[in-house]
Amino acid sequence: MAKYIINVTFCVEQPYVAAWKNWLNQSFLPSIDGSFHHAKTMRVMTHVEPGINNFSVQHEVDDFHSLTLWKQNYEEQMKAELFKRFGQHVLTFTTFLELL
């Protein structure tokens, strides 16, 4: 059976990193249900733009259907909450990956 990873990348302006980490740990990660496993949060070491910190949050899922659930139940809600809290100071995009 194929395994998939949902990779959510966050681009966070430096002055907002502490508040974003707080939101991530107190709001976002606890809101994710049991179909998403082994969440890992990582700092992206490649700096594309000065003053911007990039982070990746990855969740393993067991089936393709869980990717659809992410799109339907989490992604838009997460983006709306981020924009409400941080405006344009935190941007995000999602990439779906398949383990080979």
PLY file of the C-alpha trace (Angstrom):
ply
format ascii 1.0
element vertex 100
property float x
property float y
property float z
element edge 99
property int vertex1
property int vertex2
end_header
0.00 0.00 0.00
1.32 3.44 -0.91
2.12 5.97 1.76
1.67 9.66 1.24
2.99 12.78 2.92
1.24 16.09 3.21
3.92 18.77 3.23
2.76 22.20 4.36
5.34 24.94 3.85
5.07 28.19 5.79
6.93 31.39 4.85
7.08 33.49 8.02
8.43 37.02 8.36
11.07 37.13 11.11
9.11 39.32 13.60
6.20 36.82 13.48
8.12 33.56 14.01
7.45 33.27 17.78
3.72 33.97 17.38
3.51 31.54 14.45
5.24 28.77 16.45
2.78 29.39 19.28
-0.17 29.10 16.85
1.34 25.96 15.30
1.76 24.14 18.62
-1.37 25.35 20.40
-3.88 25.50 17.56
-2.87 23.89 14.28
-1.15 20.63 15.29
-3.74 19.70 17.97
-6.56 20.26 15.45
-5.36 17.53 13.10
-7.23 14.25 13.50
-5.94 10.70 13.79
-5.76 9.93 10.06
-2.58 12.02 9.89
0.47 10.40 11.54
3.95 11.32 12.68
3.77 15.08 12.27
7.23 16.59 11.91
8.06 20.28 11.97
11.27 21.39 10.30
13.04 24.63 9.50
13.90 24.92 5.80
17.58 25.80 5.74
17.53 27.30 2.24
16.89 31.03 2.53
15.14 32.39 -0.52
14.37 35.87 0.73
16.04 37.94 3.48
13.93 38.28 6.63
11.75 35.28 5.79
11.95 32.00 7.71
10.60 28.92 5.97
9.21 25.92 7.82
7.81 22.58 6.71
5.23 20.53 8.57
4.86 16.99 7.25
2.18 14.42 8.09
2.12 10.83 6.90
-1.16 9.42 5.63
-2.00 5.87 4.61
-4.18 6.46 1.58
-4.97 8.88 -1.20
-8.40 9.58 0.30
-6.70 11.26 3.26
-5.15 13.78 0.87
-8.66 14.68 -0.27
-9.76 15.02 3.36
-6.89 17.43 3.96
-8.05 19.63 1.05
-11.68 19.54 2.19
-11.34 19.78 5.97
-8.09 21.53 6.80
-6.32 23.46 4.06
-8.74 26.33 3.41
-9.62 26.64 7.10
-5.92 26.82 7.96
-5.25 29.49 5.31
-8.20 31.57 6.50
-7.06 31.37 10.13
-3.48 32.27 9.19
-4.62 35.29 7.18
-6.89 36.44 10.01
-4.06 36.19 12.57
-1.05 37.24 10.51
-2.26 38.84 7.28
0.40 38.71 4.56
3.17 38.13 7.14
2.73 34.34 7.00
2.14 32.60 3.68
1.63 28.89 3.07
1.32 26.27 0.38
0.71 22.52 0.42
2.46 19.78 -1.55
1.29 16.17 -1.67
4.07 13.58 -1.87
4.07 9.82 -2.48
6.73 7.62 -0.89
8.37 5.42 -3.51
0 1
1 2
2 3
3 4
4 5
5 6
6 7
7 8
8 9
9 10
10 11
11 12
12 13
13 14
14 15
15 16
16 17
17 18
18 19
19 20
20 21
21 22
22 23
23 24
24 25
25 26
26 27
27 28
28 29
29 30
30 31
31 32
32 33
33 34
34 35
35 36
36 37
37 38
38 39
39 40
40 41
41 42
42 43
43 44
44 45
45 46
46 47
47 48
48 49
49 50
50 51
51 52
52 53
53 54
54 55
55 56
56 57
57 58
58 59
59 60
60 61
61 62
62 63
63 64
64 65
65 66
66 67
67 68
68 69
69 70
70 71
71 72
72 73
73 74
74 75
75 76
76 77
77 78
78 79
79 80
80 81
81 82
82 83
83 84
84 85
85 86
86 87
87 88
88 89
89 90
90 91
91 92
92 93
93 94
94 95
95 96
96 97
97 98
98 99
